Amino acid sequence: MTSDYDSPFRFVGATIDNVIDVSGDSDIDHEALVRTWFIG
C-alpha cells in the first residue's frame, strides 16, 4: 500500500497490479522489465 496516490475519490473494488512510470526518467532497464513478464 502507498500513500503516493491522492485522488478526489477512494479506489475500491479492484487491485492495482502494475504501475507505469511516465515521468520520463531513464533509469529503468526496460529490457529487464520485459524479461520479467515472460520469466515470471
Distance bins in CASP14 RR format, pairs under 12 A and 6 or more apart:
PFRMAT RR
TARGET T0000
AUTHOR 0000-0000-0000
RMODE 2
METHOD distances of the structure
MODEL  1
1 11 0 0 0 0 0 1 0 0 0 0 0
1 15 0 0 0 0 0 1 0 0 0 0 0
1 16 0 0 0 0 1 0 0 0 0 0 0
2 11 0 0 0 0 0 1 0 0 0 0 0
2 16 0 0 0 0 1 0 0 0 0 0 0
2 19 0 0 0 0 1 0 0 0 0 0 0
4 16 0 0 0 0 0 1 0 0 0 0 0
4 19 0 0 0 0 1 0 0 0 0 0 0
4 21 0 0 0 0 0 1 0 0 0 0 0
5 11 1 0 0 1 0 0 0 0 0 0 0
5 16 0 0 0 0 1 0 0 0 0 0 0
5 19 0 0 0 0 1 0 0 0 0 0 0
7 16 0 0 0 0 0 1 0 0 0 0 0
17 37 0 0 0 0 0 1 0 0 0 0 0
18 33 0 0 0 0 0 1 0 0 0 0 0
18 36 0 0 0 0 0 1 0 0 0 0 0
18 37 0 0 0 0 1 0 0 0 0 0 0
19 28 0 0 0 0 0 1 0 0 0 0 0
19 33 0 0 0 0 0 1 0 0 0 0 0
20 28 0 0 0 0 0 1 0 0 0 0 0
20 30 0 0 0 0 0 1 0 0 0 0 0
20 33 0 0 0 0 0 1 0 0 0 0 0
21 27 0 0 0 0 1 0 0 0 0 0 0
21 28 1 0 0 1 0 0 0 0 0 0 0
21 30 0 0 0 0 0 1 0 0 0 0 0
21 33 0 0 0 0 0 1 0 0 0 0 0
22 28 0 0 0 0 0 1 0 0 0 0 0
24 30 0 0 0 0 0 1 0 0 0 0 0
27 33 0 0 0 0 0 1 0 0 0 0 0
28 34 0 0 0 0 0 1 0 0 0 0 0
28 36 0 0 0 0 0 1 0 0 0 0 0
29 35 0 0 0 0 1 0 0 0 0 0 0
29 36 0 0 0 0 0 1 0 0 0 0 0
30 36 0 0 0 0 0 1 0 0 0 0 0
30 37 0 0 0 0 0 1 0 0 0 0 0
31 37 0 0 0 0 0 1 0 0 0 0 0
31 38 0 0 0 0 0 1 0 0 0 0 0
32 38 0 0 0 0 0 1 0 0 0 0 0
32 39 0 0 0 0 0 1 0 0 0 0 0
33 39 0 0 0 0 0 1 0 0 0 0 0
33 40 0 0 0 0 0 1 0 0 0 0 0
34 40 0 0 0 0 0 1 0 0 0 0 0
END
